[in-house]
């Protein structure tokens, strides 16, 4: 086992070197190249910077590791079935393994069963948003005012990652413009009309998600954290507007207590700040399993589709977008939310593997952040404390986790011992507890990483 672990870590190191520099578990060269290939969406600010020169990326790595047509998968049932029968996975788990190079499903066990995916549904949210908006799209937060500048409106565009620095930048520009007009006092309103429908997730107020509104700062967190569960404000939009008013006052502009109101017709933009590119938001969402970003991206997909930016509108928009990617399995899926917190979400293991395979397609570089954002086993995000040094999956498995009470899932990619890039999804319900379920899921993914199974010779369990 020690030899297998050493070989796995050596292969991981070789893959890292071939794929180019990494930054916090992300292939930076891959991300730059993917963004350069197709520049869609986003706001325009003068002349766009020149596209970076092609850099070593996972596309070349995947081509070098791709499976030859007709490779045998006869060993996979022998390798996976005993592990899939682990008590920790409940009575009826589902599994699918997909060859990203040949487009062939190599293994399936209830692969077409619609099951609660928990946070692995974020893979679907990410694919839909990137497909609809492009990796360079940025979410704007703006300040608008009529010509006299006497009334300011802070307009939320739906960026949950807006931070104090972004608000300071808005206040700097707004104060400068108003002083240029001779204005030192103004009324202040805030506009959250970009989103519609209920603000509270069906699971109710909780530390996993702020109220879903179009204007907030730092995901409505009140403890200064930037990931994981945290206390949340009940009024993220009002809190943001009040902070903005205080920043204006520091800059010599007195604003009355802000109140909610739609921006008046004819008001012109005074200032704006932009989120990170959508590619970065997707990576952050997947690495940290960020529910606030997930719900925001589902609504951005709805806006792009002309649907209401609500839970229901986002559900329709995500399903429609996936269907346009020639994913017929999406028609039987249900996307009750974008984050996976809702147990009414239903997807199949087959759909998750096909989504990952689309993201690995060299012809769809706009989807590549779905792969680069997946946590790395034993190293980053929600997989940092899983697998371990003795596992053949450490450093090689990249996967999105999913956990609800009685539901445990894992979906991602791995390069097996024969050098084939595989997409996999394992879904379990009615599990006895998170620890035995997660250990069983990790063993399944690690078996793929250490397995030369398609020659019919499964490696020992890891």
Backbone torsions as a table, in degrees:
resi	resn	phi	psi	omega
1	UNK	NA	-38.6	178.3
2	UNK	-62.6	-38.6	178.6
3	UNK	-65.0	-40.2	178.5
4	UNK	-63.8	-40.6	179.6
5	UNK	-64.3	-42.8	179.5
6	UNK	-63.1	-41.7	179.1
7	UNK	-64.7	-39.2	179.1
8	UNK	-63.6	-44.4	179.7
9	UNK	-65.7	-35.7	177.7
10	UNK	-65.0	-43.3	177.4
11	UNK	-63.5	-39.2	177.5
12	UNK	-61.0	-44.4	180.0
13	UNK	-63.0	-39.2	178.5
14	UNK	-65.3	-39.7	178.1
15	UNK	-64.7	-39.1	177.2
16	UNK	-61.0	-47.5	-178.3
17	UNK	-62.4	-39.8	-178.8
18	UNK	-70.5	-31.7	-174.8
19	UNK	-83.3	-8.9	178.5
20	UNK	101.2	-179.7	-176.0
21	UNK	-59.9	146.4	175.6
22	UNK	-113.5	150.0	176.6
23	UNK	-135.0	108.8	-179.2
24	UNK	53.5	42.1	176.0
25	UNK	87.3	1.8	-179.1
26	UNK	-108.2	140.6	174.8
27	UNK	-76.8	103.4	-174.1
28	UNK	-68.7	-39.6	179.5
29	UNK	-63.0	-39.5	179.7
30	UNK	-63.4	-43.5	-178.1
31	UNK	-65.2	-43.5	179.7
32	UNK	-62.1	-43.6	-177.6
33	UNK	-66.9	-42.3	179.8
34	UNK	-60.8	-41.8	178.7
35	UNK	-66.2	-33.5	-177.9
36	UNK	-73.5	-28.5	-175.3
37	UNK	-66.6	-36.5	-176.2
38	UNK	-144.2	106.1	-176.1
39	UNK	-99.4	91.5	-178.7
40	UNK	-123.6	155.9	177.0
41	UNK	73.2	-177.2	175.0
42	UNK	84.1	172.4	179.5
43	UNK	-94.4	155.5	179.9
44	UNK	-103.5	130.0	-178.4
45	UNK	-132.7	83.0	-177.8
46	UNK	72.0	-154.7	-178.2
47	UNK	-77.4	132.1	179.4
48	UNK	-67.3	143.1	177.5
49	UNK	-64.4	152.0	179.9
50	UNK	-62.3	144.9	178.9
51	UNK	-65.8	137.3	179.9
52	UNK	-66.1	153.2	177.4
53	UNK	-65.1	149.4	178.0
54	UNK	-54.7	139.0	-179.4
55	UNK	-124.9	161.5	176.8
56	UNK	-55.5	131.6	-175.1
57	UNK	-142.4	172.5	-179.0
58	UNK	-66.2	-17.4	179.3
59	UNK	-61.1	-45.8	177.4
60	UNK	-64.4	-38.6	179.1
61	UNK	-63.6	-44.9	-178.3
62	UNK	-65.2	-36.7	178.4
63	UNK	-64.1	-41.4	-179.5
64	UNK	-67.2	-30.2	-176.6
65	UNK	-97.9	3.1	-172.3
66	UNK	-67.2	152.8	-175.3
67	UNK	-81.2	140.8	173.4
68	UNK	-68.9	148.4	-179.9
69	UNK	-60.4	140.1	175.3
70	UNK	84.0	11.3	178.8
71	UNK	-61.2	145.5	-176.2
72	UNK	-85.3	138.6	176.7
73	UNK	-113.9	19.2	-173.1
74	UNK	-59.9	-28.3	-176.7
75	UNK	-80.8	-11.7	-175.0
76	UNK	-66.0	-46.5	177.4
77	UNK	-57.4	-40.9	179.4
78	UNK	-63.1	-35.4	-177.3
79	UNK	-79.2	-37.7	-169.7
80	UNK	-98.2	-33.9	-173.3
81	UNK	-55.8	-45.5	179.5
82	UNK	-61.2	-36.5	-180.0
83	UNK	-73.6	-32.2	179.7
84	UNK	-70.6	-20.4	178.8
85	UNK	-86.6	8.2	-179.7
86	UNK	-60.6	137.0	179.7
87	UNK	-56.4	-30.1	-179.0
88	UNK	-63.4	-15.5	-177.9
89	UNK	-97.1	9.5	176.9
90	UNK	75.2	-175.0	-170.6
91	UNK	-77.8	-28.2	-174.0
92	UNK	-141.4	70.6	176.0
93	UNK	-72.4	163.2	177.4
94	UNK	-124.4	150.8	-178.1
95	UNK	-149.6	147.9	172.0
96	UNK	-148.6	140.7	174.1
97	UNK	-130.0	131.0	-169.7
98	UNK	-129.1	135.2	175.9
99	UNK	-86.5	114.5	-174.7
100	UNK	-71.1	-20.3	-178.1
101	UNK	-86.4	-41.6	-176.8
102	UNK	-92.8	-14.7	-177.2
103	UNK	71.7	28.2	-175.6
104	UNK	-115.5	134.9	172.8
105	UNK	-76.1	123.0	-175.3
106	UNK	-92.0	-26.7	-177.5
107	UNK	-154.3	140.2	176.5
108	UNK	-149.3	136.7	173.0
109	UNK	-137.6	107.9	-173.0
110	UNK	53.4	37.9	-174.7
111	UNK	-66.6	-21.2	-179.6
112	UNK	-101.0	11.0	178.7
113	UNK	-81.7	126.3	178.2
114	UNK	-76.1	120.0	-176.1
115	UNK	-132.7	160.9	176.3
116	UNK	-69.8	120.8	-174.2
117	UNK	-89.6	-12.2	-170.2
118	UNK	53.4	-140.6	-170.8
119	UNK	-73.2	-7.4	174.6
120	UNK	-66.9	-14.1	175.0
121	UNK	-63.9	-18.8	177.2
122	UNK	-60.7	-23.2	174.9
123	UNK	-62.8	-44.2	177.9
124	UNK	-65.6	-42.5	177.8
125	UNK	-58.0	-44.0	-178.2
126	UNK	-65.9	-46.2	-179.7
127	UNK	-61.6	-43.9	-179.4
128	UNK	-62.3	-46.4	-177.7
129	UNK	-64.9	-45.6	-179.8
130	UNK	-64.8	-38.4	178.8
131	UNK	-66.8	-38.9	-177.0
132	UNK	-77.0	-35.1	-168.7
133	UNK	-116.9	-22.2	-177.3
134	UNK	87.5	153.6	-174.0
135	UNK	-69.3	-18.7	-176.7
136	UNK	-93.3	-3.9	-179.1
137	UNK	-60.6	138.7	176.3
138	UNK	-125.6	145.8	-179.7
139	UNK	-93.6	126.2	-175.0
140	UNK	-96.3	141.6	165.5
141	UNK	-116.4	128.4	-171.3
142	UNK	-128.3	163.8	169.3
143	UNK	-121.2	129.0	178.1
144	UNK	-123.6	157.9	-178.9
145	UNK	-157.8	150.8	170.8
146	UNK	-69.2	175.9	-173.0
147	UNK	-59.8	-33.5	-177.5
148	UNK	-79.1	-12.2	176.4
149	UNK	70.2	14.7	-175.6
150	UNK	-83.4	-15.5	177.6
151	UNK	-130.0	123.3	178.5
152	UNK	-107.2	143.1	173.9
153	UNK	-127.3	122.3	174.7
154	UNK	-87.7	115.7	-171.4
155	UNK	-106.1	117.5	178.5
156	UNK	-80.6	131.5	177.4
157	UNK	-101.7	-5.6	178.6
158	UNK	105.5	19.2	-179.8
159	UNK	-89.1	106.1	-179.1
160	UNK	-75.6	-12.6	-177.0
161	UNK	-95.2	3.0	174.8
162	UNK	-50.9	131.2	-176.9
163	UNK	-123.6	-177.4	-177.1
164	UNK	-63.1	-34.3	177.7
165	UNK	-63.7	-40.2	178.2
166	UNK	-65.2	-40.4	176.9
167	UNK	-65.3	-37.7	177.3
168	UNK	-62.5	-41.5	178.7
169	UNK	-62.8	-41.4	176.3
170	UNK	-62.1	-43.1	-179.1
171	UNK	-66.5	-39.8	178.5
172	UNK	-57.9	-51.0	-177.3
173	UNK	-66.9	-43.5	-178.6
174	UNK	-62.1	-45.2	-179.7
175	UNK	-63.2	-40.5	-179.9
176	UNK	-63.1	-42.8	179.8
177	UNK	-65.9	-43.9	-178.1
178	UNK	-67.2	-40.7	177.4
179	UNK	-62.3	-34.8	176.7
180	UNK	-64.6	-22.7	177.7
181	UNK	-96.7	1.9	-179.9
182	UNK	77.1	21.9	-177.4
183	UNK	-103.6	128.8	176.1
184	UNK	-123.5	-4.8	176.7
185	UNK	-134.2	140.1	-179.2
186	UNK	-154.3	151.3	169.3
187	UNK	-77.4	150.4	-178.6
188	UNK	-130.3	126.0	173.3
189	UNK	-123.1	167.7	175.7
190	UNK	-136.4	138.9	-170.4
191	UNK	-113.1	117.5	178.3
192	UNK	-116.7	24.1	-172.0
193	UNK	-75.0	-7.3	179.7
194	UNK	-62.6	-32.3	177.9
195	UNK	-101.1	154.9	177.6
196	UNK	-136.7	176.1	178.9
197	UNK	76.8	-173.6	-177.0
198	UNK	-61.2	140.5	175.8
199	UNK	-85.0	-26.3	-175.7
200	UNK	-92.5	130.5	177.2
201	UNK	-60.7	150.3	179.8
202	UNK	-55.1	-24.8	179.0
203	UNK	-77.1	-6.8	178.0
204	UNK	89.8	173.5	179.6
205	UNK	-59.1	134.4	179.2
206	UNK	-163.5	172.5	-174.6
207	UNK	-82.1	0.9	179.1
208	UNK	-91.9	-9.7	-173.0
209	UNK	-163.1	131.7	174.2
210	UNK	-77.9	164.6	170.1
211	UNK	-52.2	136.7	-174.3
212	UNK	-85.3	94.1	-179.7
213	UNK	-128.1	163.3	-173.7
214	UNK	-81.4	-6.5	-179.4
215	UNK	-135.2	120.3	176.1
216	UNK	-160.9	163.7	176.8
217	UNK	-120.9	130.4	175.6
218	UNK	54.2	39.2	177.8
219	UNK	58.7	23.4	178.4
220	UNK	68.8	15.2	-179.9
221	UNK	-73.8	141.5	-178.7
222	UNK	-110.1	3.3	-177.3
223	UNK	-113.9	7.7	178.8
224	UNK	79.8	2.5	179.9
225	UNK	-77.2	167.0	177.2
226	UNK	-128.4	5.8	175.7
227	UNK	-160.2	161.6	178.5
228	UNK	78.6	175.0	177.4
229	UNK	-60.3	146.5	-179.1
230	UNK	-162.5	154.1	172.5
231	UNK	-59.6	140.4	-177.6
232	UNK	-124.1	146.8	174.2
233	UNK	-72.2	149.8	175.1
234	UNK	-84.9	-9.2	-177.7
235	UNK	-137.2	69.1	-176.3
236	UNK	-63.7	-35.0	-179.7
237	UNK	-68.9	-46.9	178.9
238	UNK	-63.0	-40.9	178.3
239	UNK	-61.2	-41.6	180.0
240	UNK	-64.7	-42.7	179.8
241	UNK	-65.1	-38.5	178.9
242	UNK	-68.0	-36.7	175.6
243	UNK	-64.8	-40.2	178.9
244	UNK	-63.4	-41.2	178.4
245	UNK	-61.1	-40.6	179.1
246	UNK	-65.3	-38.0	178.3
247	UNK	-67.0	-38.2	176.3
248	UNK	-63.0	-41.4	-179.7
249	UNK	-61.7	-39.8	177.0
250	UNK	-60.9	-21.8	-177.7
251	UNK	-104.8	15.6	172.8
252	UNK	89.4	10.2	178.3
253	UNK	-114.7	118.3	179.7
254	UNK	-90.1	123.5	178.6
255	UNK	-119.3	134.9	177.3
256	UNK	-65.9	165.7	179.8
257	UNK	-53.3	125.1	-174.9
258	UNK	-69.3	150.8	178.0
259	UNK	-137.3	152.9	179.1
260	UNK	-72.4	137.2	177.2
261	UNK	-170.5	147.6	176.1
262	UNK	-70.0	147.2	177.7
263	UNK	-61.5	135.5	-178.5
264	UNK	-67.8	148.4	177.3
265	UNK	-62.7	141.0	179.1
266	UNK	86.8	-6.1	178.0
267	UNK	-68.6	138.8	-178.1
268	UNK	-102.9	152.2	179.7
269	UNK	-69.2	131.7	178.5
270	UNK	-104.3	-36.9	-177.4
271	UNK	-156.0	156.8	175.2
272	UNK	-152.2	152.1	171.6
273	UNK	-133.8	151.0	-173.4
274	UNK	-119.3	148.0	173.0
275	UNK	-70.0	172.1	167.7
276	UNK	-62.0	160.8	177.6
277	UNK	-57.9	154.2	-179.2
278	UNK	-56.6	-34.9	178.4
279	UNK	-57.5	-42.4	179.6
280	UNK	-71.2	-37.5	177.8
281	UNK	-63.8	-40.9	178.4
282	UNK	-62.9	-44.5	179.6
283	UNK	-61.4	-44.2	179.4
284	UNK	-64.0	-41.9	179.6
285	UNK	-59.6	-46.2	-176.0
286	UNK	-73.8	-42.5	-177.7
287	UNK	-62.0	-46.3	-175.5
288	UNK	-98.7	0.9	-173.9
289	UNK	52.4	56.2	-173.7
290	UNK	-84.2	110.0	-176.5
291	UNK	-70.6	-35.8	-179.0
292	UNK	-65.5	-43.4	177.1
293	UNK	-64.8	-40.4	-178.7
294	UNK	-59.5	-46.9	-179.8
295	UNK	-67.1	-34.5	177.0
296	UNK	-65.5	-42.4	-178.4
297	UNK	-68.6	-34.7	175.5
298	UNK	-62.3	-40.6	179.1
299	UNK	-72.1	-35.0	174.9
300	UNK	-62.4	-36.0	175.6
301	UNK	-63.9	-40.1	177.8
302	UNK	-63.4	-44.3	178.7
303	UNK	-59.2	-44.5	-179.9
304	UNK	-62.2	-29.8	-178.6
305	UNK	-90.1	-1.1	-177.4
306	UNK	75.9	17.8	177.6
307	UNK	-93.4	158.9	173.1
308	UNK	-59.6	138.5	-179.4
309	UNK	-84.5	69.7	-178.5
310	UNK	-131.7	177.4	176.0
311	UNK	-58.9	-45.3	-178.4
312	UNK	-67.8	-44.7	179.9
313	UNK	-63.5	-40.3	178.1
314	UNK	-65.3	-38.2	178.3
315	UNK	-58.0	-48.2	179.6
316	UNK	-65.1	-41.9	-175.8
317	UNK	-65.8	-41.4	179.8
318	UNK	-65.5	-46.4	179.5
319	UNK	-60.6	-44.1	-179.8
320	UNK	-63.8	-41.2	-179.0
321	UNK	-64.9	-41.2	179.4
322	UNK	-67.4	-36.1	177.3
323	UNK	-62.8	-34.7	178.2
324	UNK	-69.2	-16.2	176.2
325	UNK	-89.1	17.5	179.5
326	UNK	60.7	46.7	176.8
327	UNK	-118.3	80.8	-175.3
328	UNK	-60.7	-22.5	179.0
329	UNK	-62.3	-21.4	-178.6
330	UNK	-65.8	-24.9	-178.1
331	UNK	-65.2	-29.0	-179.7
332	UNK	-92.8	-3.0	-178.6
333	UNK	-85.4	161.9	173.1
334	UNK	-131.5	126.7	-179.5
335	UNK	-113.1	82.2	-177.8
336	UNK	-69.1	-24.3	175.1
337	UNK	-151.7	179.6	-180.0
338	UNK	-96.8	-12.9	-170.3
339	UNK	-101.1	-24.3	-175.3
340	UNK	92.6	4.5	177.2
341	UNK	-73.1	-21.6	-177.8
342	UNK	-88.0	124.3	179.8
343	UNK	-69.4	-12.0	177.2
344	UNK	-78.3	-8.4	171.0
345	UNK	-60.6	137.7	176.9
346	UNK	-140.7	123.2	174.1
347	UNK	-139.4	168.2	177.0
348	UNK	-106.1	157.9	174.7
349	UNK	-61.4	-35.7	179.2
350	UNK	-62.8	-43.0	-179.8
351	UNK	-61.7	-44.0	-179.4
352	UNK	-61.1	-41.6	179.8
353	UNK	-68.1	-36.9	179.5
354	UNK	-69.8	-33.7	174.1
355	UNK	-62.0	-44.2	178.5
356	UNK	-64.9	-37.8	178.0
357	UNK	-65.7	-37.4	175.3
358	UNK	-61.2	-40.4	-179.6
359	UNK	-67.5	-24.6	178.4
360	UNK	-87.0	-7.6	-177.5
361	UNK	-67.5	120.7	178.6
362	UNK	-58.7	-21.5	178.9
363	UNK	-80.5	-3.2	179.0
364	UNK	-127.9	63.6	-178.0
365	UNK	-62.8	-21.4	179.5
366	UNK	-65.2	-19.8	-179.0
367	UNK	-93.8	-3.9	-173.6
368	UNK	-58.2	-31.9	178.0
369	UNK	-57.9	-19.3	175.9
370	UNK	-63.3	-37.0	178.4
371	UNK	-79.9	-44.0	-176.5
372	UNK	-70.2	-19.8	178.7
373	UNK	-85.8	-12.5	-178.5
374	UNK	-64.4	135.5	176.7
375	UNK	-57.9	147.9	179.2
376	UNK	-98.9	128.7	-175.4
377	UNK	-56.4	122.9	177.2
378	UNK	81.2	1.3	-173.0
379	UNK	-129.7	-46.8	-169.3
380	UNK	-132.3	156.6	170.9
381	UNK	53.5	-139.8	-174.9
382	UNK	-74.6	-2.3	173.9
383	UNK	-106.0	5.2	-176.2
384	UNK	-57.5	-40.0	-175.2
385	UNK	-100.3	13.2	-179.1
386	UNK	-112.2	168.0	-175.5
387	UNK	71.1	-88.6	-179.8
388	UNK	108.3	166.9	-173.6
389	UNK	-63.8	-26.0	-177.9
390	UNK	-86.5	0.2	-176.9
391	UNK	-95.2	139.2	176.7
392	UNK	-71.7	-8.8	177.3
393	UNK	-88.4	-13.6	-176.9
394	UNK	-61.2	126.8	179.6
395	UNK	80.7	-13.5	-177.8
396	UNK	-109.1	-37.0	177.7
397	UNK	-78.1	131.6	171.4
398	UNK	-123.0	119.3	-171.2
399	UNK	-154.5	149.7	173.3
400	UNK	-90.3	130.5	178.4
401	UNK	-90.3	160.2	173.9
402	UNK	-147.4	128.3	-178.0
403	UNK	-143.9	120.5	165.5
404	UNK	-131.7	167.9	177.8
405	UNK	-59.4	117.7	-179.8
406	UNK	79.9	2.0	179.0
407	UNK	-128.7	127.9	178.0
408	UNK	-140.6	130.9	-175.4
409	UNK	-140.6	159.9	176.6
410	UNK	-153.5	128.8	-179.9
411	UNK	-144.9	133.3	-178.7
412	UNK	-179.1	-150.3	-176.9
413	UNK	-131.9	156.9	176.5
414	UNK	-157.2	145.2	171.2
415	UNK	-94.6	119.6	-176.3
416	UNK	-80.3	179.2	-174.8
417	UNK	-65.8	-18.8	177.0
418	UNK	-90.3	0.5	178.5
419	UNK	85.9	20.1	179.3
420	UNK	-97.4	133.5	176.4
421	UNK	-83.8	116.2	-177.9
422	UNK	-111.7	142.0	167.9
423	UNK	-103.4	138.7	-177.1
424	UNK	-138.5	157.3	172.9
425	UNK	-148.2	130.7	176.3
426	UNK	-126.8	122.5	-176.7
427	UNK	-122.9	131.5	-178.4
428	UNK	-133.3	141.5	178.3
429	UNK	-130.1	160.5	-178.9
430	UNK	55.4	41.5	-179.6
431	UNK	-79.8	152.7	-176.8
432	UNK	-75.3	-13.0	-179.9
433	UNK	166.2	158.9	-174.8
434	UNK	-65.8	-37.5	-174.5
435	UNK	-65.8	-52.6	178.1
436	UNK	-64.2	-33.8	179.3
437	UNK	-66.6	-45.4	-179.4
438	UNK	-65.4	-38.6	177.5
439	UNK	-62.9	-40.7	179.6
440	UNK	-66.8	-41.8	177.5
441	UNK	-62.9	-42.8	-179.7
442	UNK	-64.0	-37.1	178.4
443	UNK	-64.8	-38.7	177.5
444	UNK	-61.8	-48.5	-179.6
445	UNK	-65.7	-39.7	178.9
446	UNK	-65.3	-34.7	177.6
447	UNK	-62.5	-39.4	176.0
448	UNK	-62.2	-40.9	-178.2
449	UNK	-65.6	-36.2	-176.2
450	UNK	-100.2	16.6	-169.6
451	UNK	-110.4	129.7	166.5
452	UNK	-99.4	48.0	-164.9
453	UNK	-69.4	-24.4	-171.8
454	UNK	-80.6	-6.9	168.1
455	UNK	-91.2	0.6	178.5
456	UNK	88.0	11.9	-177.5
457	UNK	-124.5	84.3	-179.7
458	UNK	-63.1	140.6	176.9
459	UNK	-77.3	164.0	177.0
460	UNK	-61.9	154.3	177.9
461	UNK	-61.0	148.4	-179.1
462	UNK	-103.2	NA	NA
